[in-house]
Every structure is written in structure tokens, then in C-alpha cells.
Amino acid sequence: MKPETYVHTIATELGITNKQVTVTMELLDDGATVPFLARYRKEKTGGLDEVVITSIRDRVAQLRELDKRRAAILSSLEEQGNLTDDLQGHVQGATSMAELEDLYLPYRPKRRTRAMIAKEKGLEPLAKILWDQGTQLDVVAEAGTYLNEDKGVESQEDALAGARDIMAEWINEDQQARAAMRALFLEHGMFKTTGMRGKDIQASKYRDYAEWEEPVATAPSHRVLAMRRGEQEEFLSLRIVVPEHTAHSLLQRLFVKGSGLSTDQVIMAIQDSFTRLLSLSMETETRVATKARADQTAIEVFAQNVQQLLMASPLGQKAVLAIDPGFRTGCKVVCLDRQGNLLYTDTIYPHQGTGAASKAGDTIRELCKKFEIEAIAIGNGTAGRETETFLRTLSLPPVISLVMVNESGASVYSASAVAREEFPDQDVTVRGAVSIGRRLMDPLAELVKIDPKAIGVGQYQHDVDQGILKQRLQDVVIRCVNRVGVDVNMASPQLLTAVSGVGPQLAQNIVTYRQEYGPFRNRTALKKVPRLGAKAFEQAAGFLRITDGDHPLDASAVHPERYPVVNTMAKDLGCTVKELMNDLEQQQSINLNQYITEEVGKPTLTDILTELAKPGRDPREQFEPVRFNEDVQSIEQVEPGMVLSGVITNVTAFGAFVDIGVHQDGLVHISQLANRYIRDPNDVVHVNQQVKVTVMEVDIPRKRIALSMKASSTETH
């Protein structure tokens, strides 16, 4: 496929112009990143957003992979001596991998088949005669002419069976037949599961699938992945089936041309081909297709959850006391300064008797005073609610907020190489507590240090294609980091790595340079960092912020390449850039049309004006702590009918999980999210959203809590 064909194909699929696709492809191939194009090259791309630019990038990769396979097939056919002009035309015109593989199937090197053995016995001419389905043909007499004891053809039935084997393979390798069967399996196939013998399926999590069937076309992602996992763990037998009579009828319409005895042989070959070859091949293909579809849905749900977690409201630069709670081992306490630096560590034992609790209270009060604490972060794991209750009894100054923090992934961070490098002299409990505190201050800056799969959101993330998942989550992290922007003088190497055009090596170089020469005073100084050349500077500079630097625009999202435009605006208004940034009236008086050039259009100028009004503005929502119901702290205290406060911790295709402060998330099934029909839970809820829920059912032995958010019983806020 030629590049111009790529352009037309992608433009048609995405509903954009050929020019937009062409320019975007060229810029991406030249090393531009998705965030950079979406933010700083709107004139060139025609204002395409990150989603569309990413779609172009991924679709180009798919089409190039298709062409790579096309070239390999053409080369193989040529080496075999099978490449005719007609076949080459079909291969060149194939628009999908399935179409390509169907064309190549008859010529693909394969193990010895029954058809090959029959051909070796000299039965292919008989197969061709039967295939023609002549009505006057004496089938038995014709078969008799192929008897050959030396080759194992000892009877007319031997000859006919071999001929049917050859015809069955022709049917299996016919492109039309495969296309028809593929459509039948995808549109009318049924998943069927049964419990495996010798397994106590009723006591397992797969008991709902002991005798289950549902259409392939409508089976939701989470059930497809659940069935496959049950099969993998050998609790379930999973098949994909279609009505045999329907399949036979479709194939007969393609291959039956008469009604004589030779046609009967063709019909027998059709039945054998479907049972022995086509059905198994199509079941495998359908498994692959439905897995890919389920993966895509699950990955998208996971990506949305991760994005919402990363973009959670930051507390900001506050002095924080963070606690990793525990009963027997005590609560690890750390004090962090406003930049997240570790100042002090201790362990308190508030849950081991009155004396220990009194001592723990004295310690907390003393630390709050000594380090001028402005907020306390409490991990929401074991002993989290009990620790929060204890802290509320201490009558701490009202300026100190008590905040429960989702600690999912903190243990992964604390045992990681990144944590060991940051805190080589501290144990995992201290590192975990630091992570909890920093996560409150700035979730994005802390969570980028953790593999997104360990953050604790998602649906069957370990079952989906790991390569696609990794790319999608990487895109999410990069999108979030660049949308918020990064303080180059404070950011960790992990946070800098996600900045457009930077990557791991440059991130480390920036940190090393910063440590050696002190804070960057302006964006131009970034060019002094080893290996940070003109291209990397172009891609990264607009996303790297310098607070209180030499140039007021260095703290904004205005790209250095556009400083001259802002300088001209300020000059025309008779003021400095800094004065312009502080004067909304002056900004509103600017006529943008006056500054349009070939390079700088209305979209960029509009962005500049927006940035001047709120330079470096954080796009994340303002922080608001969650307050759980104080008299409900364990699942044993939860009763049907209760209306409780909670926070969404995970959104899946079948509903949303809610932390109600009892160490066990409850589930709001998709049918209970709203009074109207909901196709996608993300349409009504998102991770970190604070909600009110009504308890519908409590199953203490199975640790399950069923919740509702329907308007008749509760409201979200």
C-alpha cells in the first residue's frame, strides 16, 4: 500500500482531511510527539486533538505492519514460483490481515495433510472430475479407474474418500468460504462454557459459568475475559459454536452446482471440511478477534481510570504528616516539607491500649507543632479508619486537614529501585508512608513512579495484551504530565521522563545538571544540558515550567518560540510582558487578527491569550477531602438501607467500586448507577469522584457489599 493510500484510508476512517493526515504523519515521522502537535502545531494539523493524533499514529503503524506482511507473502510466493499477475493483484489489493492470510493459505508451507496424502496417491484428477459435478458421471466406475494397491487405493471408496479429502481442503482454503464462515462465527456464534470434571465449580468464582452460553456478537468484555481465565485455570471448558445446518447451507450455496451422485460427494466434502477444518480454524480466529475486542474495551476502561487517578486534585505544596497505618506493627509516621522532602520518621502505637494511644497522641501533637503541619495523610489500608478516628480525638488545630489517601501501589513503590535510590537508608514502611504523603500533595508526580498496572484500578489488566496495554498507559501518563506541566527545578527523573521529547536519559541528565549547577533560571539554560539538542528543546520547552525565573513566560505554557509574539503585544500596548500578564483589561483589548502570520494563526494566539490570563494554571480540580461516615468503620456495621459517603476507586464495564471506609469496597452494578439505561459507567462516574450510596445488600462471609446510586435513593455530588 502506498503512503498516499494510507492517507486516504485514515482520513476516511477518522472523518478528517487528507491534508491533516499527511501533515500529521510527516511531523510524527520527523520525531514530533503527540502532546507537542496537539498543543503547539494546531495550524499545521488543523486543530487535531491528542486522541485523533494518537489514532493516526497507531493506524499508520498497523498499515505499515500490514505492508510488511504483504511484502513477505509476495516474496514467498515468488520463491515458490506461484506468483501470477492475478494473485499479485489480489495480494496488493488486500486491506486486512485476515484477507492477506486467506490468500496465502493455499500456498503456505504446512505439515502433511490428508489432502496431500491423497494427491500423492494420484487422486487429484478424480477430485477435479467430482468437483465439476457432471450429472451423467458414474461416480463408482470413475473411482474404479484410480485403484492402485501399491499406493493404498484398494477400493472405490478409498479413491472417493481421498478425493473428498482434497475437495475438503479446497473448500477450507477458498477465500469466499472463509469470509462467509468468519462472518457467521462473529455474527451468530455462541460462547458455551461448562464446568470441568473434578473441579468444585460451585465453590469457585466461576460458578455462574458452569452451564453458560451467550452470543459472541454481544458478550461484554469482562465476561469474555472471565470465561477465558476460567478456561486457563482449568475450571471451565470454553467453545465457540455456530449452527451446523446454517454453516452447511452457506457452503453449499457456494459450491453445490448440481444434484447428481458427484454432487453428493461434494456435499460430503463440505460437511467434512466444516467439521474437521473450517470450524476449528474459525473458532480460533473468533477467539483471537473477541479477545482483541475485549482487550480493547478493558484497556480503555483501565486507561480512563488511570487518567482520572493521575489527574486527581492535588493538595499542593503543604507541610504534610503521613501515616502508613497498622495494628500490631504500629503506624509508621513521616513528616514532609512543602517540597515533599523527608524531615522525620517515627512509629506510634495508637491501637495497643490506652497508655500507648496517649503516648501516640502526644507524639502527633508535638510533630504537628514542630513541623508546622498543614495536613495529615492516612493510608486507607489496614487500620486506616481506626487511625483516622484516633486522630479525630486529638483536637488538632482546625487548619490541619485529615485526609484518607488511597494507598494502592504504595507497597510496590516502596520496594522498587526508584524508592531505594531515593531513600537508601530507610525501610519499606518509611518509603510507603512518604509515598502516601506525596500522593496527597501531588498524585501525578508520585504515581508516575509506579507501574500503572499496580495502581489498583482496571479490569482483568493481567489478561489483556500487555504490549498494547503498556503503550496505552504510557500515552495516558504522557498526556496527563504534559497537560499539567512540570516544574523543571523540582521534578523527579520519573516525572521528567514523561515530558514531551525528554525520555529517561535526558531526564536524568536534567536532574544531574540541576544538582551540579543549581536551579534553572530560564528555559534557554536547558540547552546546556548534555544531549538536549534543538529538537528535544522544541518538543519539551513548552511543558517545562520555571517558577520565579528570569522570564515571566517561563512559568507558563507559552512556548519560547512564541515569546516574540507576546513581546510585540506588550510593546504595542506600551507595557512589559509581566505587566501584561497581570492586567486582564490590557489582555482583553488585544486584537488577535493583528498578529496572525503564516506560522502563527488564530488557534495559537487564542491559546497564548488564555495562558496570559492564567499563566501555568493547573487544569486539575481544586482539592476536596473525603469524609466517611464516622460511625461505620467495618463491614459488620454496614446494613441495608444505610446512606453512606464514599469515593469511586475503580470503574469497570459492569459498574463502579466505591470505598465507603470499611476496608472493603462496595459495588454499584451498572444497573444501579442511574435511573436510566447506562451503556458505559464512565458516562456517569469517574475514579476519585465523591458520591452518596445506598446499601442494598451485605454478604459478610463473601465480603461483598451491593450499593446503589439511583436518584430515588441517593444523589451524587
C-alpha positions, -999 to 999 in steps of 0.1 A, spaced: 0 0 0 14 34 -10 17 62 16 -9 82 -3 -33 52 2 -26 53 39 -36 90 39 -69 83 21 -77 53 43 -70 71 76 -88 103 65 -119 83 56 -119 63 88 -114 93 111 -135 118 91 -107 143 86 -90 157 55 -62 141 36 -40 172 43 -44 168 81 -33 132 79 -4 139 56 10 167 77 5 148 110 22 117 95 52 138 84 55 156 117 53 123 137 79 107 114 101 137 120 101 130 157 73 152 170 53 139 200 15 137 203 13 163 231 35 188 212 15 185 180 -18 189 199 -7 219 218 18 238 196 11 228 160 -26 234 157 -22 255 125 -4 226 108 -27 198 119 -59 217 115 -65 216 153 -64 179 158 -66 168 194 -44 142 211 -70 114 206 -71 119 168 -33 123 165 -28 91 185 -53 73 162 -33 85 132 0 73 148 -15 39 156 -33 33 123 -1 42 104 17 16 124 -10 -10 116 -9 -3 79 29 -4 78 27 -38 96 2 -50 70 25 -39 42 54 -57 59 34 -89 59 23 -83 23 59 -80 12 68 -112 30 40 -131 13 48 -118 -21 84 -128 -16 74 -163 -5 50 -167 -35 77 -156 -59 103 -181 -44 77 -209 -47 70 -199 -83 33 -194 -76 31 -156 -81 8 -150 -110 -3 -115 -121 -38 -122 -109 -26 -134 -74 -2 -105 -71 -31 -81 -78 -52 -97 -51 -24 -96 -26 -17 -60 -34 -53 -51 -30 -59 -69 3 -70 -44 30 -68 -66 61 -45 -91 77 -73 -118 75 -77 -112 38 -40 -115 32 -37 -147 52 -67 -162 33 -50 -155 0 -17 -170 12 -33 -201 29 -32 -224 -1 5 -217 -7 16 -216 29 41 -243 38 22 -268 60 26 -302 77 14 -333 58 -23 -332 54 -49 -358 44 -53 -339 11 -15 -341 4 -15 -378 10 -45 -382 -14 -27 -362 -40 4 -384 -36 -19 -414 -44 -28 -397 -77 -64 -388 -67 -64 -351 -76 -78 -357 -111 -107 -377 -96 -113 -348 -72 -114 -323 -101 -139 -345 -120 -162 -348 -90 -158 -311 -83 -173 -303 -118 -204 -322 -107 -214 -337 -140 -249 -351 -138 -241 -381 -161 -209 -392 -143 -208 -428 -130 -190 -420 -98 -182 -456 -87 -170 -466 -122 -148 -434 -124 -134 -441 -89 -125 -476 -100 -101 -463 -126 -79 -450 -98 -74 -482 -79 -37 -488 -70 -28 -513 -43 8 -501 -42 -4 -466 -32 -30 -478 -8 -61 -472 -30 -76 -507 -27 -113 -498 -33 -136 -473 -50 -144 -460 -15 -107 -454 -8 -105 -434 -40 -136 -414 -33 -125 -407 4 -92 -394 -9 -109 -372 -35 -132 -358 -7 -101 -350 14 -87 -330 -15 -120 -312 -20 -124 -305 17 -90 -287 17 -100 -267 -14 -132 -256 5 -112 -247 36 -87 -226 16 -114 -208 -5 -114 -171 2 -152 -167 -2 -159 -197 21 -136 -184 48 -151 -149 46 -186 -164 49 -177 -186 79 -158 -158 96 -189 -136 94 -211 -165 106 -190 -170 137 -187 -134 145 -223 -125 139 -241 -157 150 -215 -176 170 -222 -186 207 -198 -188 236 -205 -220 255 -189 -229 288 -192 -259 311 -175 -268 344 -146 -291 342 -149 -326 358 -131 -329 390 -134 -292 399 -158 -278 425 -171 -252 402 -199 -242 425 -174 -232 452 -153 -212 427 -157 -177 413 -167 -193 380 -199 -209 393 -220 -186 371 -203 -201 341 -209 -238 350 -235 -240 322 -234 -207 303 -239 -195 268 -242 -161 252 -238 -146 217 -203 -138 205 -215 -105 190 -228 -90 223 -207 -107 250 -193 -79 271 -155 -75 276 -154 -86 313 -173 -118 306 -152 -128 277 -121 -123 297 -136 -141 327 -145 -171 306 -110 -173 291 -94 -170 326 -117 -198 338 -105 -219 309 -69 -211 316 -73 -220 352 -89 -253 341 -123 -246 358 -141 -242 325 -143 -257 291 -149 -230 265 -162 -234 230 -174 -211 202 -201 -228 181 -225 -220 153 -255 -239 140 -240 -266 117 -270 -266 94 -266 -229 88 -229 -233 80 -235 -263 57 -262 -243 39 -239 -213 33 -211 -235 20 -235 -255 -2 -247 -222 -18 -211 -215 -27 -200 -249 -40 -230 -271 -50 -238 -268 -87 -259 -299 -95 -278 -328 -80 -262 -360 -91 -240 -385 -74 -209 -364 -79 -227 -335 -61 -234 -359 -32 -196 -364 -29 -191 -326 -29 -217 -322 -1 -200 -349 19 -167 -330 14 -184 -298 26 -196 -314 58 -161 -329 64 -144 -296 56 -165 -277 81 -163 -302 109 -126 -311 105 -111 -279 92 -132 -247 88 -150 -248 122 -118 -252 141 -100 -226 121 -128 -201 125 -132 -209 162 -96 -200 167 -99 -168 146 -130 -158 165 -112 -164 198 -85 -141 186 -109 -114 174 -131 -115 205 -101 -114 228 -87 -84 209 -121 -67 212 -124 -75 249 -88 -63 254 -96 -30 237 -126 -24 260 -107 -34 291 -77 -14 283 -98 17 275 -116 14 309 -82 9 326 -67 39 308 -96 62 317 -93 51 354 -56 57 354 -61 91 338 -86 102 364 -63 90 392 -33 109 377 -54 140 373 -68 138 408 -69 171 427 -35 179 444 -34 193 479 -4 214 467 27 224 485 18 219 521 37 205 551 23 170 555 24 144 582 18 110 565 8 77 583 10 42 570 -14 26 595 -10 -8 612 -23 -26 643 3 -49 657 33 -34 640 22 2 647 17 32 624 47 45 606 47 83 607 67 106 584 69 144 582 74 160 548 82 196 540 63 216 514 85 202 486 79 166 497 113 161 513 115 137 542 122 155 575 114 130 602 102 94 608 87 77 639 64 48 648 33 52 670 11 25 685 -24 41 689 -42 7 688 -23 -11 716 -40 1 747 -48 34 765 -13 41 775 2 36 740 -27 56 725 -20 85 749 17 85 741 9 83 703 -14 113 707 13 133 724 37 124 696 13 135 669 6 169 686 43 175 691 52 167 654 23 189 641 36 218 661 74 212 654 70 208 616 41 233 612 19 205 597 -9 217 575 -24 183 566 -23 146 577 -24 119 551 -37 85 563 -33 54 541 -67 37 536 -55 1 541 -55 -20 573 -62 1 604 -68 32 582 -103 42 595 -93 33 631 -63 56 628 -84 84 614 -109 80 643 -80 81 667 -66 113 651 -100 130 653 -100 125 691 -68 146 695 -85 180 690 -58 191 665 -59 227 652 -87 231 626 -62 243 600 -49 207 598 -69 186 573 -72 148 579 -73 130 546 -77 93 538 -54 85 508 -58 56 485 -25 37 491 -28 12 462 6 7 448 25 24 477 40 -10 486 51 -15 450 68 18 451 84 12 485 101 -20 472 111 -5 439 146 6 426 133 41 424 124 41 462 157 25 471 175 52 452 155 80 468 157 66 504 186 41 505 188 43 543 151 38 550 130 6 552 99 -1 530 75 12 557 91 46 557 91 47 519 55 37 518 45 64 542 64 90 522 46 78 491 12 82 508 21 118 519 34 128 485 4 113 468 -18 137 487 4 167 478 6 158 441 -9 125 429 5 129 394 41 135 405 41 105 428 21 80 407 43 83 377 69 64 398 47 33 399 38 9 371 2 20 362 -8 -17 364 0 -16 402 -22 14 409 -52 -7 417 -77 3 390 -88 -16 359 -104 -48 348 -86 -81 340 -54 -60 333 -32 -90 336 -52 -109 310 -51 -84 282 -24 -79 255 5 -65 276 21 -47 247 -10 -27 238 -18 -20 275 17 -7 281 15 17 251 -19 29 260 -10 36 296 22 52 285 1 75 263 -21 83 293 8 92 316 24 114 289 -9 131 282 -15 139 319 20 151 326 22 174 296 -13 187 302 -4 198 338 32 208 330 63 201 351 84 223 373 119 215 359 136 226 392 116 202 414 105 173 392 118 137 397 135 119 368 104 97 365 81 128 361 106 144 336 107 112 316 71 116 306 76 151 293 74 155 255 107 149 238 126 140 270 127 103 279 147 85 306 183 95 297 176 132 291 155 133 323 185 120 343 208 145 325 184 173 335 184 163 372 222 158 372 228 192 356 204 208 382 222 192 411 256 203 398 248 239 387 217 247 407 181 256 396 175 266 360 169 303 358 153 303 323 142 278 297 172 288 274 195 273 300 180 239 293 200 238 261 232 235 282 220 200 294 241 173 277 223 157 247 193 181 250 195 194 214 174 217 193 148 190 185 143 180 222 142 216 233 115 223 207 94 194 219 99 198 256 103 235 264 66 245 265 58 218 290 87 226 314 80 253 338 104 276 357 88 294 387 102 328 396 127 326 368 143 353 346 114 355 321 78 356 333 66 334 305 89 306 316 63 297 342 36 295 316 26 271 288 36 297 261 63 281 240 96 300 238 93 301 200 62 324 206 78 348 231 85 373 203 47 375 196 40 383 233 68 408 233 53 425 203 18 426 220 33 441 252 53 466 232 22 477 212 4 483 245 33 502 260 39 478 288 62 449 298 53 413 294 50 409 332 26 439 334 6 425 305 3 391 323 -11 409 354 -36 432 335 -67 414 323 -81 446 308 -50 450 286 -52 414 275 -89 418 265 -80 448 244 -57 428 221 -69 423 186 -55 388 177 -60 393 140 -33 419 141 -7 392 150 -17 365 126 12 353 103 19 323 81 34 305 111 11 318 139 -26 315 134 -57 322 155 -56 289 174 -21 296 188 -29 332 195 -60 322 214 -40 297 235 -15 324 242 -41 349 254 -57 322 276 -23 314 291 -16 351 298 -48 353 318 -38 323 340 -2 315 334 8 280 343 -27 273 356 -31 237 369 -60 221 349 -68 197 378 -98 204 400 -95 220 434 -87 196 463 -116 185 485 -111 158 512 -134 128 515 -153 125 548 -166 90 555 -195 82 580 -177 82 614 -200 56 630 -194 30 602 -159 16 601 -162 -22 594 -183 -43 571 -201 -58 602 -215 -23 608 -229 -19 573 -267 -26 570 -291 -25 540 -308 9 537 -279 30 550 -269 60 530 -231 64 532 -205 88 518 -179 72 496 -154 77 468 -151 59 435 -120 37 435 -124 18 402 -147 19 372 -153 -13 351 -176 -22 323 -201 -38 347 -201 -10 373 -181 10 398 -164 1 431 -168 26 460 -147 29 491 -171 36 520 -144 34 546 -148 -2 558 -117 -18 542 -139 -34 516 -151 -16 485 -188 -20 476 -200 -25 441 -225 -3 423 -237 -25 395 -241 -7 362 -279 -12 365 -278 8 398 -257 38 386 -287 58 374 -324 55 367 -318 55 330 -301 28 309 -263 31 310 -240 17 283 -207 29 298 -203 36 335 -177 62 327 -205 83 313 -218 89 348 -190 82 373 -152 85 374 -124 75 397 -119 97 428 -155 111 424 -172 116 458 -206 100 460 -235 91 482 -246 55 480 -274 34 495 -266 -1 508 -287 -27 490 -272 -59 503 -243 -71 526 -227 -106 523 -202 -107 552 -188 -142 546 -180 -133 509 -171 -97 518 -195 -83 493 -214 -51 496 -240 -42 469 -247 -4 466 -270 18 446 -266 54 433 -301 56 418 -316 91 422 -346 76 440 -324 67 470 -294 89 468 -276 117 449 -240 122 438 -222 154 443 
